[in-house]
Amino acid sequence: MGLSQPDLNAGIDALAAIEPGFARALGHAGYPEPRIRAPGYTTLLRTIVGQQVSVAAANSIWNKLEAGFGEGCPAEVMAAAEFDALRACGLSGQKQGYAKSLAQLVVDGDLAFDALPADDEEAIALLTKVKGIGRWSAEIYLLFAEGRPDVWPAGDLAVQEAVGRILQLDARPSEKATRDLAEPWRPHRGAAAIFSWHCYNMAVI
């Protein structure tokens, strides 16, 4: 599960103690709510379904998939699913391939969600072997579903924009700059990411 409210608040408090920008932003925005997803195959499959479509469209496709293939769209069922049946639920040809790739890895035992490497970079490397899962999706999974406290999705444009505001920079920092700026924030970069999204959505800083 993702970072709990007490863990999230404690991480943000630690950040505010070492970075005045966080303290100032916290005074304006307050604490964010946790972002928690269930760990496992289904959450990563939903990530694939939701890529590059609206929340409403993603929910509609997911509801059709569950109606056709069962609650949670079990891996063994998805691995054997016909492409036409997946297309009828609204999945693009590309996403059909991604979904079946994920399902087959789980069925074959090549991806065990209860045994991901403890090292974040090693876990990201394993998750990105799934077709359609890039670094950002892997980081989001580790942060929201496993609650890993130091995952830092520096490639996220909203995170970059919020970091620029929090630190009162003249422009949005690049991915590399965002990664470098956050080095002093270890081991609380997961809380920094969730707080950054919170500030970005509130647009109060």
C-alpha positions in Angstrom: 0.0 0.0 0.0 1.1 3.6 -0.5 2.5 6.0 2.1 0.1 6.4 5.0 -1.1 9.8 6.1 1.3 9.8 9.2 4.2 8.7 7.1 3.4 11.2 4.4 3.1 14.1 6.9 6.3 13.0 8.6 8.2 13.0 5.3 6.9 16.5 4.4 7.8 17.8 7.9 11.3 16.5 7.4 11.5 18.2 4.0 10.2 21.5 5.5 12.9 21.3 8.1 15.7 21.2 5.5 14.2 23.2 2.7 12.6 26.6 3.4 10.6 26.4 0.1 8.8 23.3 1.4 8.0 25.1 4.7 6.6 28.1 2.8 4.6 25.9 0.5 3.2 23.8 3.3 1.9 26.9 5.0 -0.1 27.7 1.8 -1.1 24.3 0.7 -1.3 22.1 3.8 -0.8 18.4 3.7 -2.0 16.3 0.8 -4.0 13.2 1.1 -2.3 9.8 0.6 -2.3 8.3 -2.9 -2.8 4.6 -2.2 -3.4 1.7 -4.7 -3.5 -2.0 -4.0 -0.2 -3.7 -4.8 -0.2 -6.3 -7.6 -0.9 -7.2 -11.2 -4.3 -5.5 -11.4 -3.0 -2.1 -10.5 -0.3 -2.3 -13.2 -2.9 -3.5 -15.7 -5.1 -0.5 -14.9 -2.1 1.7 -15.4 -1.8 0.4 -18.9 -5.5 0.8 -19.6 -5.4 4.4 -18.4 -2.4 5.6 -20.4 -3.1 8.6 -22.7 -6.9 8.5 -22.2 -9.2 10.5 -19.9 -10.1 9.1 -16.5 -13.7 8.6 -17.7 -12.6 6.7 -20.8 -10.2 4.5 -18.7 -13.0 3.7 -16.2 -15.3 2.8 -19.1 -12.8 0.5 -20.7 -11.9 -1.1 -17.3 -15.6 -1.8 -16.5 -16.0 -3.5 -19.9 -12.9 -5.6 -19.4 -14.1 -6.8 -16.0 -17.5 -7.5 -17.4 -16.0 -9.6 -20.1 -13.1 -11.3 -18.3 -14.0 -11.2 -14.6 -13.2 -9.1 -11.6 -9.6 -7.8 -11.6 -9.1 -9.3 -15.1 -7.1 -12.4 -13.9 -3.8 -12.8 -15.6 -4.5 -16.3 -16.9 -7.7 -15.1 -18.5 -6.1 -12.0 -20.1 -3.1 -14.0 -21.4 -5.5 -16.3 -23.3 -7.9 -13.5 -24.4 -8.6 -13.0 -28.1 -7.5 -9.7 -29.5 -10.9 -9.0 -31.0 -12.5 -9.4 -27.5 -10.0 -6.9 -26.1 -10.7 -4.5 -28.9 -14.4 -4.8 -28.2 -13.8 -3.5 -24.7 -12.0 -0.4 -26.1 -8.4 -1.4 -25.9 -6.2 -0.1 -28.8 -4.1 -2.7 -30.6 -1.0 -1.4 -28.8 -2.5 -1.7 -25.4 -3.8 -5.2 -26.2 -0.2 -6.2 -26.7 0.9 -4.5 -23.5 -1.9 -6.1 -21.5 -1.2 -9.6 -22.8 2.5 -9.1 -22.2 2.0 -8.3 -18.6 -0.5 -11.1 -18.1 1.9 -13.6 -19.7 4.8 -12.5 -17.5 2.7 -13.1 -14.4 1.4 -16.5 -15.6 4.9 -17.6 -16.4 6.2 -16.5 -13.0 8.7 -14.0 -14.5 7.0 -11.1 -12.7 6.1 -11.7 -9.0 4.7 -8.6 -7.4 5.2 -10.0 -3.9 8.9 -10.5 -4.6 10.1 -7.3 -6.3 13.7 -6.3 -5.5 14.0 -4.1 -2.4 16.3 -1.8 -4.3 14.1 0.8 -6.1 16.2 1.0 -9.3 16.3 -2.8 -9.6 12.5 -2.9 -9.1 12.1 -0.2 -11.8 14.3 -2.2 -14.2 12.2 -5.3 -13.6 8.8 -3.5 -14.1 10.0 -1.8 -17.2 10.5 -5.2 -18.9 6.8 -5.2 -19.3 5.8 -3.8 -22.7 4.1 -0.4 -22.2 5.5 0.2 -18.8 8.1 3.0 -18.8 10.1 4.4 -16.0 7.3 6.8 -14.9 4.7 4.1 -14.7 7.0 1.9 -12.7 7.8 4.7 -10.3 4.1 5.5 -9.8 3.4 1.9 -9.1 6.2 1.7 -6.5 5.1 4.9 -4.9 1.3 4.4 -4.8 1.0 0.6 -4.5 4.1 -0.2 -2.4 4.6 3.1 -0.5 8.3 3.2 -1.2 9.4 6.4 0.6 12.2 7.5 -1.7 10.9 7.0 -5.2 11.3 10.2 -7.2 9.5 10.5 -10.6 11.7 13.4 -11.8 10.4 13.0 -15.4 6.9 14.0 -14.4 6.2 17.5 -15.9 3.8 18.4 -13.0 6.5 17.5 -10.5 9.1 19.6 -12.4 6.7 22.6 -12.5 5.9 22.3 -8.8 9.5 22.0 -7.8 10.2 25.1 -9.7 7.5 26.9 -7.8 8.4 25.5 -4.4 12.1 26.5 -4.9 11.1 29.8 -6.6 13.1 29.1 -9.7 12.9 31.3 -12.8 11.8 28.4 -15.0 10.7 24.8 -14.8 13.7 22.6 -14.2 14.7 19.8 -16.6 14.4 16.2 -15.6 18.1 16.0 -14.7 17.9 19.3 -12.8 14.8 18.0 -10.9 16.7 14.8 -10.0 19.8 16.7 -8.9 17.8 19.2 -6.8 16.1 16.4 -4.9 19.3 14.7 -3.8 19.3 16.5 -0.4 15.7 15.3 0.1 16.6 11.7 0.5 15.0 9.5 1.9 11.8 11.5 1.7 11.5 12.0 -2.1 8.3 10.0 -2.3 6.6 12.5 0.0 8.2 15.3 -2.0 6.6 13.9 -5.1 3.1 13.6 -3.6 3.4 17.1 -2.1 4.6 18.5 -5.5 1.4 17.1 -7.2 -0.7 18.6 -4.4 0.9 22.0 -4.9 0.6 21.8 -8.7 -3.1 21.0 -8.6 -3.8 23.7 -6.0 -1.8 26.4 -7.9 -1.4 28.4 -4.7 2.4 28.8 -4.8 
